[in-house]
């Protein structure tokens, strides 16, 4: 080292000046990687804890739902994650991050102890694909409603989310929505429980999905199955998606439609999945097939049935695990809650009395 450089580094004022310049550069010129931008909220961000599974909790939200997401994060922290300390990824469409105020960022940083980051969904994954007929897309919106943002969200969750660069360090992806609440403390690690049970997917509820917004989804899935019939594993749980063995057989011949489709879907606003589920070649080809068919915009195909069709093609019954003790609620709707548990604050309302979480529909298919 030269004597002149050594003298500079020995000067306290020079060192302070270098540190100030470094902080300014990092603040005003954040790192960017291709089409993604990931911003740390706090300097306390730490890498993956080797004693914890490689997992992350994530949400997709517009700026208008930041306050709602903040309340959800507080609930998640209080119920289990202040102990487990999983990091968070908060996804926004490219350009929307600038609408988040500094106060909102600081509040989220405080609640999550600096474990939350924002990441951008590229416009190329959000805009209507160029290969679609825009007039037909607009006609569909006029006929059945549902905004472009809602349809784009369904498409992103169906075919893009797990390949986002922000997910690359993680094996387990835990999806939550902004309008959720856990009514029970969770004394265990749900991801570790999946690992201990050799499962790849975890859910809380199964619901029956609407046919009228996706009238040709099942027939398109059946057409895909006919093209790839030789790739299916014999022990995949296809009976979850199709009525009876005859329904499965018709689907494999490309002859099935809504009459054969059970319409049973994982209620995937809560979903814990291993990335390999979505990287499975059969699932990725299914999404590509459906995407070219255009139903995410010509109709309103949802990510819930698309995920569920994919799971029934690629997983055995024993590779899926249900969580029944979380008191998980979405949008104030009916939910299952163990009222006898001292760790739960279940709301006992008359409309919940006959509620069933539908979990047996997967295991008894």
Protein Blocks (a to p, Z undefined) as FASTA:
>chain_A
ZZklmmmmmpmklmmmmmmmmmmmmmmmccdehjbccddfbfkbccddfkbccddddddd
dfklmmmmmmmmmmmmmmmmmmnopacdddddehjlmmpcfklmmmmmmmnnopaccddd
dfklmmccfkbcfklmmmmmmmngpifklmmmmmmmmmmmmmpmklmmpmbdcdddfkbc
dfbdcfbdfklmmmmnopabdcfbdcdddfklmmmlmmmmmmmmmmmmmmpcfkbcfklm
pgcjklmmmmmnopacfklpnoiacdfkbccddfklmmpmklmmmmmmmmmnopmmmmmc
dfklmmmmmmmmmpcfklpccdfklopaeehiacdddfkbmkbccdddfklmmgcehlmm
mmmZZ
